[in-house]
Amino acid sequence: MEAKYFSNDTHIGAIHLNVNFMENSLVFYNEILGLNVLESTDQHAVLGTRNRPLIYLYQTNKKRVKSAGLFHFALLVPSREALGNIFFHLIKTGYPLSGASNHDVSEAIYLQDPEGNGIEIYRDVPSSKWEFEENGNIVMGTTEMDFSGVLAANNNQPFKGLHPDTIMGHMHLSVIDLDNSIAFYEDFFGMDVMTKYGNSAAFLSAAGYHHHLGLNTWDKATEQPEQDAPGIRRFDIQMPNDEDVAYFKKLLNEKGLTMHKDGNSEVIKDPNGIGIRLMIRRN
């Protein structure tokens, strides 16, 4: 991974998920994905790499319903070797995968957690090899991943947990209205559209990354999620400094939007009712 895309500008932080079966989710994220348990109670857990929280879990007894929300969250590993290591481990455990793709800018494997939340684990191709169309859109396709090459990169190393330098690379959301969603993330967070797939999907980023945020209407969602319904509860957006946060709050006031309480946190809701917690980036 290239630090310039995750250090000085706005990018995605941890995801917060409501789950019906906390113990099953803990086993999956700890033993299958190899994340460290940083905190754990019957009602709440935090997992991550080193001391970096990546996934927050909250117990809920509500039933899952179709709504806008998470399409998948994407964990970015630092190298092809690291991707090969988790790929080798998942094959060895027999945990079912949803797919494995070459996206021109990255190589990725896909799966779901025990509650059906989509997960991507990927490594970036060096940005010097990314290609752009004449209109400036980045080229991101979907072809079959080079399975043997990714596995060979692991060089038969045993799995000792997800690489400690793993971070949250991007968030991909299922939205109700694509244009309204694009406008929100452009206006409030200064993200740029890197490419669009017709009128059904868009990929946005800060600082020229291929995407920190994916938005699509493929699931044809029409309802906003409830805060404590299974699935995404909120996600974190990390902003560079206090000045950026102050500007964000100024925009909120100008547009008549307000922050909402979620436990001890304040969140803003995007046009799809998906919660966002603002965080100041800490090195």
GIWO-V231140 format. One line per field, one symbol per residue. burial: # if it has 9 or more other C-alpha atoms within 8 Angstrom, else .. Layout:
burial = ???
//
This chain:
burial = #...###.############.#..##############.#...######...########......########################......#..##############...##########...#.#....###.....#....#####....#.###..#############..##.###..#.#.####...#######...########...#.###...############...##..#..###............#############.##..
//
